[in-house]
Amino acid sequence: MAGLIQMLLGRAGRRSTPAVAVRAPVRPAVPIAPAVPRKLRFEDFSAGAQVLNVLSQVLKFEVPRGELLELEGSRPFRLQLMAHLVGASVASSAGGEITIDFSAVDLVQTPRPAPTLPAIGHPDVVVYAVPSAGGTRAEATLKTVDYSGDSVVIQGLTPSTNYDYDAYGVFGLGQVSLRAIQPAGSDSRAVELFNDTVLALHETDQAAGLTAPRLLRGARGLFPLGPKWQLSIEVNSPASVATVAESRSIANFRARRAAVAVRDARGLDASVQRRLG
C-alpha cells in the first residue's frame, strides 16, 4: 500500500469531461517540499517519565509541527537501552578498585565486539567516577565485566578514597514496547508498533539483516506519524533506564519526512490512524 506521503502528493488522473462538475475532496495536508530520508538517532529523543515496574515512557520523539514522518518498516532498527546505577561515597580498595553490582537489573552481553580488558569504550558497560570530596569526573577503566555474576570492577582510582559514580549497563529485565501516540485530546490514542522482552532485544544481533528487529505487521509497511505525534519507547522494568548521551544508548530508526501545510488537523490524524491500523 502506498504511503501517506505518496497519497497526499497525489497522482494525475485520467482526463475526462464529466456531465456535472464535481468538487475534488480536500486533502487534509499538502506537501510543500519533496519527501527526504530522515534518520532518527538517540539524540533526537527526549526523556519520558519512567515509572519502575510499570509500562511507561522512557524516551520520546515528537514530530515537529508542519512535518509528516513515515517510519520504514522494511528497514531494521537498532535499540540498545542502558540501566543507570548511581553510587555515592563508595570507598575504593587499597588497590584503587571498586566493584559495582548489576544483579538488580541483569547485566546482558550483547553480540557487539568488545575490547580486551582492562579498557574503556566497552559496548555493554560504561562508568564515570569522581572523588566524593571533589575532583575531575572521568570515564573509569573497566578491569572485569562478569556477566554471570552481574558485576563490574573498575580500576585506576586513588586507593582508599570515597567515590561517586554513574554506571550504565545493558540490562535484561522487563518488557520493551514502541508505540505511536496521537497528540493529547479527546481522540488521542496509541498504536503499538513493536513489543518484545528486553532480554530478547538486547541479545539479538541487531547488525545482522536476518535477526535485526523490525516494526510489526510485515516488512513492507510504512508507519506514518503526523505533526505532534510521538514515537514512544516504553519499558516495564525494575531498571532505571538512562536518557543521557553519556550512557551510549542506541536508538536508530529510518524514516522519510515531508514538510506539509495542514488544512485539516483532525482529518490528517484520522488518516494516520487508519494507516497505523
C-alpha positions as CSV (number, residue, x, y, z in Angstrom):
1,M,0.0,0.0,0.0
2,A,1.3,3.5,-0.9
3,G,2.4,5.6,2.0
4,L,0.5,8.5,3.4
5,I,3.1,11.0,2.0
6,Q,2.6,9.5,-1.5
7,M,-1.1,9.6,-1.1
8,L,-1.0,13.3,-0.2
9,L,1.2,14.1,-3.2
10,G,-1.5,12.6,-5.4
11,R,-1.3,11.4,-9.0
12,A,-2.6,13.0,-12.1
13,G,-5.7,11.1,-13.0
14,R,-7.3,10.4,-16.4
15,R,-8.7,13.5,-18.2
16,S,-12.4,13.3,-18.7
17,T,-15.3,15.7,-19.2
18,P,-18.0,15.0,-16.6
19,A,-21.5,15.9,-17.2
20,V,-21.6,17.6,-13.8
21,A,-18.7,19.3,-12.2
22,V,-17.7,17.5,-9.0
23,R,-15.5,19.2,-6.4
24,A,-12.4,17.2,-5.6
25,P,-12.1,16.2,-1.9
26,V,-9.9,18.4,0.1
27,R,-6.8,16.7,1.2
28,P,-6.0,17.1,5.0
29,A,-2.4,18.2,4.3
30,V,-0.5,19.2,1.3
31,P,3.3,18.5,1.0
32,I,5.2,21.8,0.3
33,A,8.6,20.1,-0.3
34,P,9.6,16.6,-1.6
35,A,9.9,13.8,0.9
36,V,13.5,13.2,2.0
37,P,15.2,10.5,4.1
38,R,15.3,11.0,7.8
39,K,17.3,9.1,10.4
40,L,16.2,9.2,14.0
41,R,19.0,8.8,16.5
42,F,19.2,8.7,20.2
43,E,20.0,12.4,20.5
44,D,16.7,13.2,18.7
45,F,14.7,11.7,21.6
46,S,13.9,13.4,24.8
47,A,13.3,11.9,28.3
48,G,9.9,10.5,29.2
49,A,8.6,9.9,32.7
50,Q,9.5,6.3,33.6
51,V,7.8,4.6,36.5
52,L,9.7,1.5,37.7
53,N,7.9,-1.8,37.2
54,V,5.1,-0.2,35.2
55,L,4.9,0.1,31.4
56,S,5.9,3.7,31.0
57,Q,7.6,6.0,28.6
58,V,11.4,6.4,28.9
59,L,12.1,8.2,25.6
60,K,10.0,10.0,23.0
61,F,10.4,11.7,19.7
62,E,7.8,14.3,18.8
63,V,7.2,15.1,15.1
64,P,7.6,18.9,14.6
65,R,4.6,21.0,13.5
66,G,4.4,21.2,9.8
67,E,6.0,17.8,9.2
68,L,4.8,14.3,8.4
69,L,7.1,11.3,9.2
70,E,6.9,7.8,7.9
71,L,8.9,5.0,9.6
72,E,10.1,2.4,7.2
73,G,9.0,-1.0,8.4
74,S,11.2,-2.8,5.9
75,R,14.3,-1.3,7.4
76,P,15.6,-2.9,10.7
77,F,16.0,-0.5,13.6
78,R,18.6,-0.6,16.4
79,L,17.7,-0.1,20.0
80,Q,20.0,-0.6,23.0
81,L,18.9,0.7,26.3
82,M,21.1,1.1,29.4
83,A,20.3,0.8,33.0
84,H,21.6,3.6,35.2
85,L,23.1,2.8,38.6
86,V,24.3,5.5,41.0
87,G,27.0,5.2,43.7
88,A,27.7,7.8,46.4
89,S,30.7,7.8,48.7
90,V,31.8,4.3,47.8
91,A,35.2,3.5,49.1
92,S,37.9,2.3,46.6
93,S,40.1,-0.6,47.7
94,A,43.7,-0.4,48.7
95,G,44.4,-1.3,45.0
96,G,42.2,1.5,43.7
97,E,39.3,-0.6,42.6
98,I,35.5,-0.6,43.1
99,T,33.1,-3.4,42.4
100,I,29.7,-2.4,41.0
101,D,26.7,-4.8,41.4
102,F,24.4,-5.1,38.5
103,S,22.3,-8.0,39.8
104,A,19.2,-5.9,40.3
105,V,18.9,-5.3,36.5
106,D,20.5,-8.5,35.0
107,L,23.7,-7.4,33.1
108,V,23.5,-8.6,29.4
109,Q,26.2,-9.4,27.0
110,T,25.4,-8.1,23.5
111,P,26.8,-9.5,20.3
112,R,28.8,-6.3,19.7
113,P,32.6,-6.6,19.6
114,A,34.2,-5.7,23.0
115,P,37.8,-4.6,23.7
116,T,40.2,-6.7,25.7
117,L,40.1,-5.6,29.3
118,P,41.2,-3.6,31.1
119,A,39.9,-0.9,28.8
120,I,37.4,1.9,28.3
121,G,34.9,2.1,25.4
122,H,33.1,-1.2,26.2
123,P,29.8,-1.6,24.2
124,D,27.8,-3.0,27.2
125,V,29.1,-1.0,30.2
126,V,30.4,2.5,30.8
127,V,31.2,4.1,34.2
128,Y,32.1,7.6,35.2
129,A,33.6,8.3,38.6
130,V,34.7,11.3,40.6
131,P,36.2,11.6,44.1
132,S,33.3,12.5,46.5
133,A,35.4,15.3,48.0
134,G,35.7,16.9,44.6
135,G,37.9,16.4,41.6
136,T,37.8,15.6,37.9
137,R,34.9,13.3,36.7
138,A,36.2,10.8,34.1
139,E,35.3,7.6,32.5
140,A,36.7,4.7,34.5
141,T,38.8,1.9,33.2
142,L,36.9,-1.5,33.3
143,K,39.0,-4.2,34.8
144,T,36.4,-7.0,34.5
145,V,32.9,-7.4,33.3
146,D,31.3,-10.6,34.8
147,Y,28.0,-11.3,33.1
148,S,27.3,-14.5,35.0
149,G,28.0,-12.7,38.3
150,D,26.3,-9.4,37.3
151,S,29.3,-7.4,38.4
152,V,31.8,-4.9,37.0
153,V,35.2,-3.9,38.5
154,I,36.7,-0.5,37.7
155,Q,40.3,0.3,38.4
156,G,42.8,3.1,38.3
157,L,41.2,5.0,41.2
158,T,43.0,6.7,44.1
159,P,43.4,3.9,46.8
160,S,41.1,4.0,49.9
161,T,39.2,7.1,48.6
162,N,35.4,7.6,48.5
163,Y,34.0,8.0,45.0
164,D,30.7,8.9,43.4
165,Y,29.9,7.1,40.2
166,D,27.3,6.8,37.4
167,A,27.3,3.3,35.9
168,Y,25.5,2.3,32.8
169,G,24.9,-1.2,31.6
170,V,22.9,-3.2,29.1
171,F,20.1,-4.9,31.1
172,G,17.8,-7.9,30.6
173,L,14.8,-7.5,32.9
174,G,11.4,-6.4,31.6
175,Q,9.4,-5.7,28.5
176,V,10.0,-3.1,25.8
177,S,7.4,-1.5,23.5
178,L,7.4,1.0,20.7
179,R,4.1,3.0,20.2
180,A,2.8,5.7,18.0
181,I,1.0,8.2,20.2
182,Q,-1.5,10.7,18.9
183,P,-1.4,14.3,20.3
184,A,-3.3,14.7,23.5
185,G,-7.0,15.4,23.1
186,S,-10.4,13.8,23.1
187,D,-9.5,11.5,20.3
188,S,-6.0,10.7,21.4
189,R,-4.9,7.1,21.1
190,A,-1.7,4.9,20.9
191,V,-0.9,2.2,18.4
192,E,1.7,-0.5,19.3
193,L,4.4,-0.9,16.6
194,F,6.8,-3.4,18.4
195,N,6.8,-5.4,21.6
196,D,9.4,-7.9,23.0
197,T,11.3,-8.7,26.1
198,V,14.2,-6.5,26.9
199,L,16.4,-9.6,27.1
200,A,15.5,-10.8,23.6
201,L,16.0,-7.3,22.2
202,H,19.5,-6.9,23.7
203,E,20.7,-10.4,22.9
204,T,19.7,-10.1,19.3
205,D,22.5,-9.3,16.7
206,Q,21.0,-6.0,15.6
207,A,23.7,-5.6,12.9
208,A,22.6,-8.7,11.0
209,G,19.8,-8.3,8.5
210,L,18.1,-11.6,9.3
211,T,17.9,-11.1,13.0
212,A,17.7,-7.3,13.4
213,P,14.4,-6.1,14.9
214,R,11.7,-4.6,12.7
215,L,8.3,-3.0,13.3
216,L,5.2,-5.1,13.5
217,R,2.8,-6.0,10.7
218,G,5.2,-7.1,7.9
219,A,8.4,-5.9,6.4
220,R,6.9,-3.7,3.8
221,G,4.8,-1.3,5.9
222,L,5.2,2.4,6.1
223,F,4.1,3.8,9.5
224,P,3.1,7.4,9.4
225,L,3.3,9.9,12.3
226,G,1.6,13.3,11.9
227,P,2.6,16.6,13.3
228,K,2.9,16.4,17.1
229,W,2.6,12.7,17.1
230,Q,5.2,10.8,19.2
231,L,7.3,7.7,18.7
232,S,7.3,6.4,22.2
233,I,9.9,4.0,23.6
234,E,8.4,2.3,26.7
235,V,9.6,-0.3,29.2
236,N,8.2,-2.2,32.1
237,S,11.3,-2.9,34.2
238,P,12.9,-2.6,37.6
239,A,15.8,-0.9,35.9
240,S,16.1,2.9,35.8
241,V,16.7,3.5,32.0
242,A,19.3,6.1,31.1
243,T,18.2,9.0,29.0
244,V,21.6,10.9,28.7
245,A,24.1,10.7,25.9
246,E,27.0,9.6,28.1
247,S,25.3,6.3,28.6
248,R,26.0,5.4,24.9
249,S,22.5,4.2,24.5
250,I,21.4,3.5,20.9
251,A,18.2,4.4,19.1
252,N,18.4,4.3,15.3
253,F,15.3,4.4,13.1
254,R,15.0,5.0,9.3
255,A,12.2,7.2,8.0
256,R,11.0,9.7,5.4
257,R,9.9,13.2,6.2
258,A,7.9,15.8,4.3
259,A,7.1,19.4,5.1
260,V,3.4,19.8,4.9
261,A,0.7,22.5,5.0
262,V,-2.0,21.1,7.3
263,R,-5.5,22.1,6.1
264,D,-7.5,19.7,8.4
265,A,-5.7,18.5,11.5
266,R,-8.4,16.1,12.6
267,G,-8.6,14.7,9.1
268,L,-4.9,14.2,9.0
269,D,-4.9,12.4,12.4
270,A,-7.7,10.2,11.1
271,S,-5.7,9.3,8.0
272,V,-2.7,8.4,10.2
273,Q,-4.8,6.3,12.5
274,R,-6.3,4.3,9.6
275,R,-2.9,3.5,8.2
276,L,-1.4,2.5,11.5
277,G,-4.4,0.2,12.0
